Amino acid sequence: MLCAAMVYIAMDFRLVPLTTGVAIPWTTPIFISGIRVTNSIAAGILQLEQAVVIEVIWLPFLKAMDKQYLKNDTEEDMTYRFFKNVLIMIRLKLMQRN
């Protein structure tokens, strides 16, 4: 919701140009997809800013979750859960992009 508001405000104030209507594959990485969709580097920079905002919002929750896991986990379990959390973050970023 916050990222959608950021994009709306940026486009409303013409800080980022409107999209051109070009369709790009969903696998296109952030920054590159923003540039291709708007033909402007400003959209790519906005996407990077959104990624930072998402990370700042989710980091306290992931740290709290890690603390809970650390109470009873062995070293093998910690490695598994770390990579699981990384995958969760990637999924959330992809969901925010769409």
C-alpha positions as a LaTeX table, in Angstrom:
\begin{tabular}{lrrr}
\hline
Residue & $x$ (\AA) & $y$ (\AA) & $z$ (\AA) \\
\hline
Met1 & 0.00 & 0.00 & 0.00 \\
Leu2 & 2.80 & 2.38 & 0.90 \\
Cys3 & 4.69 & 1.59 & $-2.29$ \\
Ala4 & 1.58 & 2.12 & $-4.39$ \\
Ala5 & 1.13 & 5.52 & $-2.73$ \\
Met6 & 4.77 & 6.36 & $-3.45$ \\
Val7 & 4.31 & 5.58 & $-7.14$ \\
Tyr8 & 1.02 & 7.46 & $-7.35$ \\
Ile9 & 2.49 & 10.59 & $-5.76$ \\
Ala10 & 5.65 & 10.40 & $-7.88$ \\
Met11 & 3.62 & 10.10 & $-11.08$ \\
Asp12 & 1.08 & 12.70 & $-10.00$ \\
Phe13 & 3.81 & 15.29 & $-9.37$ \\
Arg14 & 5.53 & 14.21 & $-12.61$ \\
Leu15 & 8.69 & 13.12 & $-10.80$ \\
Val16 & 8.38 & 9.85 & $-12.71$ \\
Pro17 & 6.83 & 9.70 & $-16.18$ \\
Leu18 & 3.67 & 7.69 & $-16.77$ \\
Thr19 & 4.05 & 4.18 & $-18.12$ \\
Thr20 & 4.23 & 3.74 & $-21.87$ \\
Gly21 & 2.03 & 0.65 & $-21.99$ \\
Val22 & 4.84 & $-1.69$ & $-22.97$ \\
Ala23 & 4.52 & $-5.22$ & $-21.61$ \\
Ile24 & 7.64 & $-6.68$ & $-20.04$ \\
Pro25 & 8.21 & $-10.16$ & $-18.60$ \\
Trp26 & 7.51 & $-10.48$ & $-14.89$ \\
Thr27 & 11.00 & $-11.86$ & $-14.40$ \\
Thr28 & 12.61 & $-8.55$ & $-15.34$ \\
Pro29 & 14.56 & $-7.30$ & $-12.32$ \\
Ile30 & 13.64 & $-4.14$ & $-10.47$ \\
Phe31 & 15.35 & $-1.00$ & $-11.76$ \\
Ile32 & 15.55 & $-2.44$ & $-15.27$ \\
Ser33 & 11.79 & $-3.00$ & $-15.43$ \\
Gly34 & 11.12 & 0.56 & $-14.25$ \\
Ile35 & 13.38 & 1.99 & $-16.90$ \\
Arg36 & 11.85 & $-0.13$ & $-19.66$ \\
Val37 & 8.24 & 0.61 & $-18.69$ \\
Thr38 & 8.65 & 4.41 & $-18.48$ \\
Asn39 & 11.72 & 5.03 & $-20.65$ \\
Ser40 & 13.17 & 6.95 & $-17.70$ \\
Ile41 & 15.83 & 6.18 & $-15.14$ \\
Ala42 & 13.69 & 7.95 & $-12.51$ \\
Ala43 & 11.31 & 4.97 & $-12.37$ \\
Gly44 & 14.20 & 2.59 & $-11.82$ \\
Ile45 & 15.47 & 4.73 & $-8.96$ \\
Leu46 & 11.95 & 4.84 & $-7.51$ \\
Gln47 & 11.84 & 1.03 & $-7.55$ \\
Leu48 & 15.12 & 0.86 & $-5.66$ \\
Glu49 & 13.73 & 3.32 & $-3.11$ \\
Gln50 & 10.67 & 1.12 & $-2.72$ \\
Ala51 & 12.86 & $-1.92$ & $-2.10$ \\
Val52 & 14.62 & $-0.03$ & 0.69 \\
Val53 & 11.27 & 1.02 & 2.22 \\
Ile54 & 10.02 & $-2.58$ & 2.14 \\
Glu55 & 13.20 & $-3.81$ & 3.79 \\
Val56 & 12.98 & $-1.17$ & 6.53 \\
Ile57 & 9.36 & $-2.10$ & 7.23 \\
Trp58 & 9.95 & $-5.86$ & 7.31 \\
Leu59 & 13.33 & $-5.97$ & 9.06 \\
Pro60 & 12.01 & $-5.65$ & 12.67 \\
Phe61 & 9.51 & $-8.44$ & 12.06 \\
Leu62 & 12.13 & $-10.73$ & 10.56 \\
Lys63 & 14.49 & $-10.01$ & 13.44 \\
Ala64 & 11.75 & $-10.85$ & 15.96 \\
Met65 & 11.01 & $-14.06$ & 14.10 \\
Asp66 & 14.71 & $-14.93$ & 14.07 \\
Lys67 & 14.93 & $-14.41$ & 17.84 \\
Gln68 & 12.07 & $-16.86$ & 18.33 \\
Tyr69 & 13.75 & $-19.42$ & 16.09 \\
Leu70 & 17.12 & $-19.03$ & 17.79 \\
Lys71 & 15.74 & $-20.12$ & 21.14 \\
Asn72 & 15.38 & $-23.79$ & 20.18 \\
Asp73 & 17.24 & $-24.24$ & 16.93 \\
Thr74 & 20.37 & $-26.14$ & 16.14 \\
Glu75 & 22.94 & $-24.83$ & 13.71 \\
Glu76 & 21.42 & $-26.78$ & 10.80 \\
Asp77 & 17.97 & $-25.42$ & 11.52 \\
Met78 & 19.29 & $-21.86$ & 11.68 \\
Thr79 & 20.77 & $-22.14$ & 8.19 \\
Tyr80 & 17.49 & $-23.52$ & 6.84 \\
Arg81 & 15.41 & $-20.79$ & 8.45 \\
Phe82 & 17.77 & $-18.04$ & 7.27 \\
Phe83 & 17.36 & $-19.12$ & 3.66 \\
Lys84 & 13.63 & $-19.54$ & 4.19 \\
Asn85 & 13.44 & $-15.92$ & 5.43 \\
Val86 & 15.45 & $-14.75$ & 2.43 \\
Leu87 & 12.99 & $-16.51$ & 0.11 \\
Ile88 & 10.09 & $-14.89$ & 1.96 \\
Met89 & 11.67 & $-11.45$ & 1.44 \\
Ile90 & 12.16 & $-12.13$ & $-2.26$ \\
Arg91 & 8.53 & $-13.22$ & $-2.63$ \\
Leu92 & 7.33 & $-10.09$ & $-0.83$ \\
Lys93 & 9.38 & $-7.88$ & $-3.11$ \\
Leu94 & 8.00 & $-9.60$ & $-6.17$ \\
Met95 & 4.46 & $-9.25$ & $-4.84$ \\
Gln96 & 5.03 & $-5.53$ & $-4.22$ \\
Arg97 & 6.25 & $-5.11$ & $-7.79$ \\
Asn98 & 3.04 & $-6.55$ & $-9.19$ \\
\hline
\end{tabular}
